[in-house]
Amino acid sequence: MTFNSKYHIDVDFEVPKKLQWYYAPAFFGFWFIIYLSLVNTQINHMPKPLARTDEAAHPRDFIAQRAEDTLIELTRIGPRVVGSVANEVTTVQFIRDEVDKVQAQALDRFEIEIDVQQASGAYMHWVMVNMYQGIQNVVVKLSEKGNTNENYLLINSHYDSVPGSPGAGDDGSMVATMLEVMRVIAKTDEPLAHPIVFLFNGAEENPLQASHAFITQHKWAKNCKALINLDSAGSGGREILFQSGPNHPWLMKYYRKVPHPFANTLAEEIFHAGLIPSDTDFRIFRDYGGVPGLDMAYIFNGYVYHTKFDRVNVFPRASFQHTGDNLLALARALANAPELDDTAAHAEGHNVFYDFLGWFIIFYTATTNIIINMIVGAIALLAIGISVYFMSVRSGCSIQGVLVRFGIVLGIQLVSLGLALGLALLVAVFMDGVNRSLSWFTQMWLIIGLYVFPIIFGMSILPAFYLEKTKKDPLSLGFRVQLFMHSHCVCLVLLIIVLTALSIRSAYFIMLCVLFDIVALVVNLVTKWHRKAYWFAIAVMVCQILPFTYFTYICTVALKTLIPMRGRSGGTANPDISIALMMWLFSVMFAGFIVPLIMFFRKTRTIVLCFLAGTILFIIIAVTDAGFPYKPKTSVQRYAMIHAHRILHNADGSTRIDESGLYVYPQDRRFNIAEDEIKTIGNPHKVSEFCDEEMFCGMPLYNHRWHSAREYSLWVPVKEQPAIPAPYPSLILQETTELDNSMQRRFNFSLAGPDHMTIFVNVKNSAKLLDWSFNETLINNNEPPPYFVYFSYGLDNSALEFTIDVEKSTSTFDTPTLEIGIGGHWVHHEIQRSQGLGAHLDSFPSYAYIQAWVGTYESWYF
């Protein structure tokens, strides 16, 4: 190639001719085949489950069929709700019987101790006081006879379930897995340097009460030095390790020994950011016991989570084998870990951890992560600088000219990334605006057209126009395409710096993007393929196979996890926004270095415009019945509903409100979809309409989340009173006593009622709440009233005695001082529905799942 300038320069450079447009489908098909052959297969890959007939050949292995049989028997008990006979008597005896079976098979070298704990206590759970009375734990200690080691490994799961759910996945599957792991360890002649405590906790759904009871009150709690927590946000699939430590990276050294790794730092950071509408016992053990550990849970098929469809028949036996193999390996490794004798000496900061397709696990400390990020970023910038220099040398353009072009391309790339994000958000806003959000809830493939297509269009349309306008530029097409890749790399390096500075460990994702791009660049520089456009492109494609596979793998896992959660995340936020943001971020990672290769095809703009046309087509599909979000049984729309009677008293004892109604709590964005069915019941009112006049809206709120959802929850007055199966809650003012002076008084109350109640407390007429017998955190932090107390009990149904101390400075005690509201919830009783109300409930469409119970709310002034 020859250029005429001040100097005559002859440069040996291959001028590429664009490929014919009809090769483009093969290009895209190549990546699609990689996804189907690697990503899709590995996400669903499970080990072969072992049956009872395999036990002779596998004497030290986990037997999935045994665990499955245990789960079948456990779920036959039915829903196991705190306070019910099923949970407090039948299930406790069931677990004791299963432990007896283990004891009968155990070798003589082991001893098994069992303790049924009954405890009462309270703690702060987010913004409410979480109080419990007489809840139970079944605690089993497995140790070698004569072992005096006082440092134990704790393994925890919960046997209770939410109202109406048999709880096969959450969390009966983990209970069954723990029992089988206990059996295998007890009958296998292998060392056990540290005792293992198996905690079957009986009140996790309340929430997290039994774990608090254990770690703050049980005799073995102080000896537990490490934890394996087992929970579920779905039913089956592969259990993911989503929390590690904290500050104990040595734990990952033992997780590395599991046969089926599935773990990611991103999941941990998403969970800590509050983007997952769940919590686990892991937090309680960490915050109240300082116990480091590993938190593992099922995350796939979250559609059945906390519904009556969480049954054994949807839980695959292979999932038992996957989790059982991992838990057995972990239990054996950690129970013999020398670090357990002094865990404090090994507290060294956070980990970065991630698996690759379930084949192996990679982990290193957060400090190492910072070093790696900075080194990769620095090498990337150096390599790009060298590449730009060679462009100048080979093209005959001055270095200043190449840098000017690089600056222009960098600006175009930044605008393109912004355009891609803007288009995805525009689609999300449009879908919500036409009341078609969640169209992908059942049909996940719609996300490709709704969000991936506009993102690809936005990332490529401006570069396509630029390259077309500059086709006579002395810098060849190949070099100009490389500049777009370099500009994308620079953007990612800047992002690495920002994320690392913010201590976001998931910056490793961006580091991997940059790393593999630099590998391709180095290969091209060393082989001089960067001069030959198509050889350069082949090198890029080969080096992008691994990151494309990994990022689409993580993206698919994230979608399979988060999509069902959008069906129970409330109606305040547009769920399509979160999907658009996530798809943009992952597209930047898995497609950022692939999209520029489109520019090597003829009719580039036509190819790019096909993505825009595809977006429009998918929008049309999504707004039709094909995009309807729900299906009966498999992907339902959730509602919580209370048929309640509320009575609100005046200060003189008279009644100002006495009415019955339905409290309807829709749990997703499409809450208007059942508007017609609700209007046939009565005239609905937003719960928020009552909140300015009444404490906590004067409603039987079940927990603090219900109050947060007041803007889209409904109160529908009805004539039929609920058939309450027991007396209403009884609040009795036993006495008032004067404290230090006449302006301070103590109110002594006694409360009796169902095993799930809420207590609302407010002060009136310039009164100040000085103290109470509940948890004191709200008062010590000077949080303004009203206050929310969640109270439940297990075996101990004695009346709750509590006191409230108040002070008045500007008025006397002749005027009302306290307002107290009591909500009663009969959550595990058979609902006796009137004929009319039953007809209304049955009129809801088949795709709606209604978690319903009866309740009361009554408030008084004192």
N, C-alpha and C positions, 0 to 999 in steps of 0.2 A: 504494500500500500504506500502511496506516495502523497506527501502534502507539500504545498508551496507556501512557504512562509519566509521569514528572513533567512532561514537556513533550509536547505533541501535535505529532507530526512526520508530514507527508505526504511520501512519497518516491515518485518516479516510477521504479518498478522492475518489470520483467516477471517474473511468477511462471511458471517453466517447468513445463510438463507433461511427464512422462516419455514417451519414445518407446515404442511397442509393442515387445514382446520380439522379435517376428519380424523386426525390422530388424537385430538383432544379427548374424545370419550375414552380412548384406551388409557390415556394419562390419568384421568380421574378414576377409571375402573381399576387401575393398578393399586391405588390407595384404598379403594373400597374392598378389594380382595384381601389386602393385608388386614384390614379391620375385621372382616368376616372370619378369616382363617386363623388369626392370632388372638385378637382382642375378644371377640364374641365367644370364642371357644374357651378361653382361659378364665373369663369372668364366671362362667357357669361350670367350670371344671371341678369335679368333686371326686374324692377317693371312693373306691369300691367299699360299700358297707359290709362289715363282717356279721355273719349270722351265728346263732348258737352252735350250729354244726361246725363252724370254723374254730371254735374255742380250743379244741385239742391241739390243733396245729399252731395256734397263736395264744399260748397260755399267758403271756405277759402283755397282751394287747387289749385295747378297748373293743368291746363287742357292741356294735350299734343296735342290734336287735334287742339286746337286754335293756338298753336305755329306752328304746321305743316302747317296749312292753311296759316298762315302769311309767312312762308318760301316759300311756293308754289308761292304766289303772288310776293315775292321779287325776286325769281330766274327767273320769267318770264321776268323781265327787261333784263336779259342776263348778260354777263360779265360787271363788274362795275369797270373799270380801271380809276385811277386818270386822270383827264383831259377830260374824255369822257362825253358826255351829259348824258349817263346812270348813271354815278356816281355823277356828279356835279349838275344835275337838277332833273332827274327822281327819283333817289333813295332818295335824300334829301326831295323831296315832298312826297314820299311814307311814309317815317318815320314820317314826320309832320302829315300826315293824320292819321297814326296809333296812334300817341299820342293824336290827337283830339278825336279819338274814346275812348281812355282811359279816357280822361277828361270828356267825356259825361257820363261815368259810375261811375265816382269818387264820393265818399261821400262828403257832404258839408264841412266836417271837414278838408279836404285836399285841397291844392292848387298846381297847376302844372304850372311851368314856363318853357318856351322853348326859347332857344337862338341858332341861327345858326352862328357859329363863322367862320370867314374867316381870315386866318393868313399867315404870311410869316416869314421865319427864317432859321437858319442853325445850324448844330452841327456836331461833328465828329462821324461817324459810322465806327468803326474799323479803317481802314487806309484811308478812303475817307471822304471828306467833303460832307455832305448830306444837300442839300439846297432845300427849297421849297418856293413857291409863290402862294398865294391865294388858299391854300387847305382849306377844310371845315370840321367842326365838328357840329353835331346836339347834343346839350346839353340840358338835361331836368332835372329840379329840382323838386322833390316831397317832400312836407313838410306839417306839420300840420299848419293850419291857426293860426297866432299869435305866432308861434314858433320863438323865437329870438336866439336860439342856433346857433352859428357860426361854429360848428364843424360837417363836413359832411362825409358821407360814399360815396365813389366813386365806381361805377360799370362800367366797360368798355368792349366794344367789337368793332369790326370794320366791316363796311359794304362794303368796297371796296374789289375787288378780283384781282387775277393775270390775265394777258391777256389770253383770250380764255376760261376761266373757269367760270361757273355760280356761283361758290363759295357757294354751299349749305352747306357743312360741314365747310369750312373755308371762312368766319366766319358767313355766313348768319344764321346758326342754332343758334348761340349765340345771334345774334341780335333779332331773333324771341323769344328766351327764355327770354331775358331782357324785351321785350315789354309785354309778358304775365305775368312776375313777377310784373312789374309795374302795370298792370291792376288789378291783384289780391290784391296787397297791397292797391291800391287806393280805392277799393270797399269794403274792409274789415275793420270793426270797431275795429281796434287794435292800440295801442299806437305806436308812431314814435317819439322817443325822439330827434333823430338827422335827419336832412334832408338827402335824398338820391339823389345824382347826377348820372343820367344815361348818360354816354358818349357814343354816337354812332359816332365813329371816322372814318373819310373818307379817310385816307391815311396811312394804316399800311403796305401795301405791298411794299411801295416805297423806303426804308422801315422805318417804325415807325415815320413818319413825323407828323401825326396828333396828336399823343399823346404828342410829344414834343411841338407842338403848344399850346395844351391845358394847360399842366402843367407849361409852362413858360410864358403864355400870357393871359389866360382866367381869367375873374373877379372872378370866383368861385374856382380857382385852389388852392389858399392859404388856403381855408377853408377845403379842402379835407384831412382828417386825417388818413383814412384807405382805402384800395383798395381791390376790387375783380376783377381780370382781367380774361377775358374769351377768349380763342383762340382755335385753332384747328390745329393739325398736321395729321389729318385723317378725317374720316367721320363716326360718330356714335360710338357705344359702350358706355363705361363708361368714363366719364371725370375724369382725375386724377389731384389731387393736387400735383404739383411738385415743387412749390416754396412757402416758407412761411417766413414772416418777411421782411427783415432780422432783427435779434436782437429784435424781439417782440414775445416772446413765448405765450403771452396772447391770440394771435389770434387763436391758436389751441384749446383753451378752448371753443371757439365758434364753430369751425369746428366740434368738437366732437358731436355737436347737430344735425348734418345732418343725414338724415335717411339712406343714402347709401354711407358710407365712402370709399374712394379709394385714398390713399395717400402714399408717400414713400420718405424718405430722400435720398435714393439712386438715385431716378430720379432727385432730386435737384442737387446732387453733379455731376452726369453725365452731366447735362445741364450746370452747371458752368464750367466744365472741357472743354467745347467746343466740346463734342463728338456728339452733336445733331446739324445737319446742319440747324438750325432755330434760331430765336430770337423772343421775344415778347415785347409788350408795357410795361410789368412789369418792365423791366430794365430802361426804360425811366422815369417812375414815380419814381422809386427808386433813380436813379442817379441824376435826375434834379429837383425832387420835394421832395426827402426825405420821400416819402409816403410809409409806411409799408403796407403789404397786403398779399393776397393769389393769386397765379397764377394757373389757372385750364385750362385744355385743353383736347380735344379728341385726342387719340393716336392710336386707332385701325383703320384698313383699310386705312393705309397711302398710299396704292397703288394709290388711286384716288386723293390724295392731289395735288393741283396745276395743275390739268388736266381738260379737258372738261368733264371727267366722274364724277366729283364731283357734282352729281345731287341729287335732292330730292328723286328719286326712290331708291337710295342706302343708304339713311339715315333713320334708323328705328324710328318709332314713340316712341318706348319704351325709346330710348336715350333722347328724349325730357323730358319724365317723370322723368328719373333718374336725369338729370341735373337740371330740373325745381324744383323738390322737394328739392334738395340740395341748390340751389341758393336762393330759397324762404326762407328756414330755416336760411341760413346764413345772408341774407339781414335783416330779422326781428331781428335776434340776435345781429348783429353788429350795426344796427341802434339804438338799445336800450342799447348798451354797455357803461357803465360809463367810460371805459378806453379811449373812443374817446375824452373825454374832456381834457385829458392830456396824450397823447400817450408817450411823452418823459419820463414820470415818470415810465413807464412800460417797457422800453427798457432794457432787461436783458440778452441778448445773444441769441445764436441759439437754435433751437429745434432739437430733434430727434423724428421722427414721422413715423408711419407705421400702415396700417390696416391689419387685418387678414381675408382674404377671403371676404372682404367687410362686415363682420359681426360687427366689432367694430374697434375703433381706439385707438392706444396706443401712447402717447407722453410724453416726459420729456425734460428737458433742457440739453444742451451739457455738462454742469458741472456734472449733475446727471449721464449722460452717461459715463463719465470718471470714476466716483466712482463705478458704476455698473460693468463696464468692469474690473476694477482692483480687485474688490471683487470676482467676478466670477472666474477670472483667479487664484487668490490666493487660493480659495476654491478648484478649480480643481487640482492644484498642491498638495495641502494637501491630498485630497482624493486619488489621484494616489499614493502618498507616503504611505498612510495607506494600500491601496490595495497591493502594492509591499511587504510590511511587512507581510501581511497575506499570500501572496504567499509563502514567505520564510518559515513561520511557518507551513503551511499546506503541503508543498511539501517536506520538509526536506532539501531543498537547503539552503545554507547560504545566508544571505542578500547580501553579495558581489557577490555571483554567480548569484542571480536574477538581481542585478543591471548591471552586465556584459551583461547578456542576454538582458536586457532592452536597454542598449546602442547599442548593435548590431541591435536589432529590430528598434530602433529609426533611425539608419543610413539607414537601408533597407527602412523604410517608407519615409525618405527624398528622397532617390534615386528613389523610386517608384513614388512619386509625380512629381519629375522632369522628369521621363520617361513618365508618362502620359501626361504631358504638351508637351514634345518633340514630342511624337507621334501625338498629335492633330495638332501641328504646322507643322509637316512633311506632314500630309494629306493636310493642307491648302496650303502649298507651292506647293505640287504636283498638286493639282487641278488648281491652278493658272498657274503653268508651262505648263500644257496641255490645257490651255485656257478654263477651265471648272469652273472657279470661279462663284459664285452666283447660283450654281445648285439648292440650297435650296430656292431661291427667291420666287418661287411659291409653291414648294413642301416642306413645313417646316419639314415634317417627315424625310426627308433625313438627317437632322442634327443628328438624333439619331444614325444612323449607321456610318455617316462620322466622328463624333466627340465624342459622348458619348461612343460608343463602344470602340474605341482605348484608351480612358481615363480610362475606367473600366479595360481594359486589362492591361494597364500600372500600375494601382494601385494595381493589384492583382497577377500578374505573379511572381514577385520576392518573395512576402510573401508565395505563393504556393510552390515555389521551396524550400524556407527556411524551411517551416514546414515539407515538405517531407523529407528533409535531416536530420532533428532533431527529427524524430518521436520516437526515442528511448531516447530522452532527459528525465531526471527525472522530469522536469517540464512538466506537462500534456498539452495536446493539448488545453484544455479550457483556461488554464493560459497563454499559448503562444499567443493564439488569443487575449486574453485580453491585453497582452502587446502591440500588434499592435494597438488596440484601444487607449490605453494609450499614445502611441507614437504619434498617430494622434492628440490626444487632446493636447499634449505638443506643437506640431507644431502650432496648432491653437492658443494656449495661447501666443506663441511668436508673432504670427501674430497680435493678439489683441494689444499687447504692442506696436508694430511698428505702426499700424494704428492709435491707440489712440495718440501716440506721434506726429504723423503727423496731428492731429486734423481732421481726417477723421471720420465723424460721422457714416458712414455706417459700422464701425467696430462692430456695434450692431449685424450684421448678424453673425459674427464669435462668438460673445458672446453667441448668442442663440444656436449655434452648441455646444459649450462647456457646456452651462447650461443643456441642455437636456441629454448630455452624462453623466454629473455628477449626474443628477437625477437618471439615470439608475444605475450608479455605487453605489450610496448611497443605493438605494433599494436593490441591490444585496448584499452589505455588511451587511445591517441590517438583511435581511432575510437569509443570508448565502447561497444564490443561486449562489454566485460566485464560490462555490465549485462544483456546478453541472452545467456542461457545457450547457445543453439544457435549463434548467430553466434560467440560465444566459442569453442565447440567446433570450429567449422569453421576458424577461424583457427589453432587449435592443430594440427588435423590437417594443414593445408596446410604449416605450419612444421615439422612432424615428418616430412614425406616425405623430405627430404634426410638428416637424421640416421638415420632408420629404414633407409633404403637403404644408407647408409655402414656402419652398425654391423652390419647383417645380412650385408653383403658381407664385412667383416672376420671376422665370426663363422664364416661358411661357409668362408672361406680357412683359418682356424685349424683348423676341424674336418677339412677335407680334408688338412691337413698332419699334425695331431697324431694322428688316429685310426689311420692305419697304423703310426705310431711306437709306439703302445701295444702293438702286436704284437711289439715287440722291445725293450721297456723293462724286462724282467725280471719276476719273480713276487713281489717283496717287497711292493710297494704295490698297493692296490686301484685299478685304472685308472679305475673309475667315479667315484671321488672327484674326480679332476682334471677329468673332464667335467662333473660337477655344479657344481663351483666356477666353471668357465669359463662355463657356460650361465647361472649366476646373475649373474655379472658383466656379461655381454653383455645379458641380459634387463633388468637394471637400467638399462642405457643405451638399448636400442632400444624398451623397453616401459614404462619408468618414467613417462613422461608420456602414454602412450596408455591404460594400464590404468584410470586414473581416469575416462576417458570412458565406460567400461562402466556407470558409475553413472547415466547418463542414460536407461538402458533399464528398462522395467518388468520385474518378476520378476528383479531383479538377482542375488539370492542363488541363484536357480535356474540362471541363466547361469553364475555363478561355480562352482557345484557341478558343472556339466558338465565343468569342467576336472579336478576331482577324479575324477569317473567316468571321464574319458578316461585319466587316469593309471593307474587300476586296470586298465582294459582293455588298455593298452599293457604293463603288467607281465605280465598273463596271456599276451599274445602273445609277450613276450620270453622267457618261461620254456618256451615250446613250441619245436618244431623251427623255427618261423619266426625265432626269435631265435638260432639256432645261428651262431656267429661266423664260421665258415670256409667257404671254397669252394676246390675244386682250382684251381690255377694262378693265379687272380685275387686271392685273399685267403687265403693259406695260413697254417697254424700252423707256427712255426719251431722247429727243434731243431738244436743243434750236437751232434755225436756223434763220439767218438774210440774206435776199437777199439784198446785199449792193452795193453801188457805193462809191468808195474811190478815193479821189483826194489829192495828196500831192504836195505842191508848194515848189519851191526853193526860196532862198533869193531874187533873182532878179525878182520874180513873175512868172517865167516860171513853167511849170508842169513837175515833174519827174515821177510821177505815176498817171495814170488815168485808172482804171479798175473796172469792176464789178465782183462780185463773191458771193459765199455762205460762210458765216461764220457758221461752224458747231460746236456746243458745246455739245459733248456727256456727259451724266451725271452719268455714272457708269463705272465699270471696263471693261465690255465686249464691249468696243467701236469699236473693230475691227470686230464685228459681221456683221456690215452693210458696210464693206469695198467695196464689189462688187457694191452695189447700189450707193455708193458715187463716185466710179470710172467711172460709166456710166455718171455722171454729168460732170466730168472734171478731171484734174490732181490735186489731193489734195496735199497740203503742210501743214506741221505742222506750227501752228501760231508762235511757238517759233523760227522758222527760220528767222523771220523778226524782232525779238526783239532787236538784237544787233545793228541794223541799224536805227530803228525808235522808237520814243517815244511811249511807250505802244504798241509796235509792229506795229504801224500805222494802227490799226484796230478799228472798231466801238464797242469797248467793252461796254457792258451794265452796269456792275458794277465791283467792285474790284475782285469779285470771278472769273470772266471771265479771268482776268489777271493771277490769281493763277492757272487756268486750261489750260494755254497756251501750255503746253507740249503735251497734247492729244487733243487739239482743232485743227480744220482744216480750212484752207482757200482754197476754190475751185474756181479758176477763171472760169467765164462763159461769153459768148458773150452777153447774154440778160441783158439789164439794168433793174433795178427794176422800177416798176411803182410807183414812189413817188407821193402820193396824194396831196402834197402841195409844195410850194417853199422850196429849200434847206435852212438849217440854214444860217443866215446872220450875220457874225461877222464884225463889223465896228469899225475901230480905229478912234474915234472921235477927239482926240487931245492928244498931249504929252506936258507935262509941266515940267520945270526944278524945282527941289526942292532946298535943301540947297546949293548945289554947282553944277557945271557943270557935275559932274560924277554921279549925281542922277537924275532920271527922273520918272515921273508918266505917265503911259499909261492909257487912259480912253477908255473903250470899250462899245459897245452896241451889245447885242445878241438877235436875234429873231429866232424863229423856232418852232418845235413841242413841245408838252407838256412833253416829256421826252428827255433830252439831257445830254451828258457827256462833260465835259470841261477838257482838259489835258493841263497842264502848265509846261514848262521847261525853263531854262535859258541857254544862249549860250555865248561863248567867254568870260569866266571868270566873267560873271555877277553874282550878288547876289540879290536874292529876299528879299527886306527889309520888305515889308508889302503888304497887299491886302485887298479888301473889303469883301472877303469871311471870313469864320471862321478862326481865327488866330492860332489855336492850332498847326498846322503843322509847322508854322514859329517859334512860341514861343518855340517849342520843338527841333528846329534846325534839323528837318527831311530833308534829302536830296531830291531834286527834281528828277524826275518829280512828279507833284501832280495831284490827281484825284478828280474832283468835279462832284458829281451826282446832277442834277438839274431837278426839275419837277414843273409843275404848275397846278392849278385847274381852278377856274373861271377867275383868273387874267392872261390874256395872253399878258400883256404889255411886252415890250422889257426889258431884264435884263441889267441894267447898272452896270458895275464893273470897279474897278481900280486895277492896279498892280504897285508897286513902286520897282524900281531896282537901283542897284549901280554897276558901272564899275570902276575897279581900274587899270587894265592893258591894256585896249583898249578903243577906242572911240565908240560913238553911231552910227558911220558910218557903223559898222559891225552889223550883226544880234544880238539882245539882248534877244528876247523872241521867243519861239516856242509855238504856241497854236493850239491845235487840237479840233475840235468840232464834236461830234457824234450826229446824229439825229435819233430818234427811233419813228416810227409810230406804236406803240404797240397795239392800239385798233382799227385800221382801217381795213376794209376788204382788204385782199391782192389781188391785181390784178396781176395774174400770167400769164406770157407768155405761149403759148401753149407748148413750149419745156420744160420750167422749171416746169410747172405743171405736165407734164408727168414724169419728174424725181422724183418729190416729191411723186407722187402717186405710184411710183415703190417701195417705201419703204414697208417692210412687214407690215402685219396688226397688228402685236404686237408692232409696233413702234408708239410712240406718239411724234409728232413734234410740238413744240410751235414756230410758225414762224411769222415773221413780216418783213417789209422792213425798210431799214435805209441807212444813208450816213455817211461818215467820210471825213473831209477835214481839212488840216493843213496848217498853214502859219508861216512865219518868220516876225518878226517886229524889 
